[in-house]
Amino acid sequence: MTNLTHPFLDLDGDKLREECGIFGVIGLADAAATCALGLHALQHRGQEAVGITSFDGTEFFTRRGLGHVAENFASGESVAELPGMMAAGHVRYSTTGGSNMRNVQPLYADLASGGFAVAHNGNISNARKLRQELVEKGAIFQSTSDTEVIIHLVATSRYPTMMDKLVDALRLLEGAYALIVMTPRGMMACRDPLGIRPLVMGRLGDATVFASETVAFDVVGAQFIRQIEPGEFVEVDFDGTLRTSRPFGDVRPRPCIFEHVYFSRPDSIFNERSVYASRRAIGMELAKEAPVEADLVVPVPDSGVPAAIGYSQESGIPFELGIIRSHYVGRTFIQPGDGARHSSVARKHNANRAIVEGKRIVLIDDSIVRGTTSLKIVQMMRDAGAKEVHFRVASPPTGHGCYYGVDTPERSKLLAGRMDLPAMREFIQADSLAFISIDGLYRAVGLAGRDNGCPQYCDACFTGDYPTSLTDLALRQDEEAQLNLPVGKVA
């Protein structure tokens, strides 16, 4: 779910960010309260805005707000505004201009067939083109979100049933989507044919629940049943009847491999595998591929911890918390500039001098994006007296942008997009630098290696091998090329 105005601007500094988390429940009294609790478990997937829509059998109710779930749904009064046995919610990050309340999901519209609410995780890579076509036909948009394109396509579909309308609309889309849809007849959940974005299904008594991650089920007390398969549509009525279909046929899936690396919570199950186990295995593979003589393995908290444990176990080098993270620092993306962002790195992380002084250390982090945070952390270790600082990264070099629902800078701002390995090492001022290989990453998630002919995951941020067309990107590049033509020249 991306804001169409500035879909590539990264305000958070130096981490890739999954932009959304979604949760839905049908068949449960006080569904909105459970939805709020589930969204709280998914807070790491989006921390700028939250919304919940409920249905009481007659009417839809919506409450949205900027900030965290706890800031907007902590009181009984806030949940009481959302009656009914069906509710869906959404947490999100946004790009520039995206903090406007009109972009906060779920989005809702009154269609000819009744109310329609949708919570969307992902990004439609031809939304701009579709939006232009719809506007030319008279459509009026209320937001700058690509998700609203889905609503307009459903509204203008000539198919008779809501399921057929939704399938008809989604056939026109490129890119990634995991959707939870509410109508007066019940709830629908689906994933794009490649399954790029995650979605799982569970049971809570007689109720059916859906979420971006299994950890949300743990928190609300639901039983994880299975993932929604790539290209699968699941319909649930208010009497609990469940129907599934696969309207797009069989397509070899390519779920996002970065869920294993960073996006999902380590206590979630993704693609039938423990995320924690994958991250620890990544560290073990990294130790095999890039060994180094050192005294300590130190994670960059918190995302580097499981991989650092694996690196320590495989290498035999002791694991220590050489960096302590403060959990009470404001989000860096609200700071106005690079200077403030850099100072907030120091406020978030502090060297454990008693542990690292005089030691040769191996720093383990999940990724390097711009490289600015890595540089600051290496310098922090040196200032604390570390004798040597070796940097190991639990993902391959991130040299390409993501257009499937992850907020990444343009390639020119990605460190690996503009530098080779020696130059990156020099930039972050480490004594050595190594990334896990792409095959090593695939081995860590339980496969023999990457099938280059038909990759098992979407790994485009590492390889540039995008699994779908990128229509809007091509349009933007054409426009930029036209703007850069010399005066008087015609393409």
Salt bridges, closest charged atoms under 4 A:
ASP10 OD2 - ARG370 NE 3.59
GLU18 OE1 - ARG45 NH2 2.73
GLU18 OE1 - ARG197 NE 3.05
GLU81 OE1 - ARG63 NH1 2.94
GLU133 OE2 - LYS129 NZ 2.65
GLU148 OE2 - HIS152 NE2 3.43
GLU213 OE2 - HIS44 NE2 2.69
GLU213 OE2 - ARG45 NH1 2.59
GLU232 OE2 - ARG226 NH2 2.80
GLU235 OE2 - ARG243 NE 3.83
ASP237 OD2 - ARG243 NH2 3.01
ASP250 OD1 - ARG246 NH2 4.00
GLU259 OE2 - ARG45 NH2 2.82
GLU259 OE2 - ARG197 NH2 3.57
ASP267 OD2 - ARG265 NH2 2.71
GLU285 OE1 - ARG443 NE 3.28
GLU289 OE2 - ARG443 NH2 2.99
GLU293 OE1 - ARG360 NH1 3.98
ASP295 OD1 - ARG360 NH2 3.06
ASP302 OD2 - ARG325 NH1 2.88
ASP302 OD2 - HIS327 NE2 3.81
ASP338 OD1 - ARG341 NH1 2.49
ASP365 OD1 - LYS15 NZ 3.22
ASP366 OD2 - LYS15 NZ 2.54
GLU388 OE1 - HIS390 NE2 2.79
ASP407 OD2 - ARG17 NH2 2.48
GLU410 OE2 - ARG476 NH1 3.37
ASP431 OD2 - ARG382 NH2 3.06
ASP451 OD2 - ARG252 NH1 3.49
ASP459 OD1 - ARG254 NH2 3.70
ASP459 OD2 - ARG450 NE 2.52
ASP465 OD1 - ARG254 NH1 3.91
ASP465 OD2 - ARG450 NH2 3.10
GLU479 OE1 - ARG128 NH2 2.64
GLU480 OE2 - ARG476 NH1 2.95
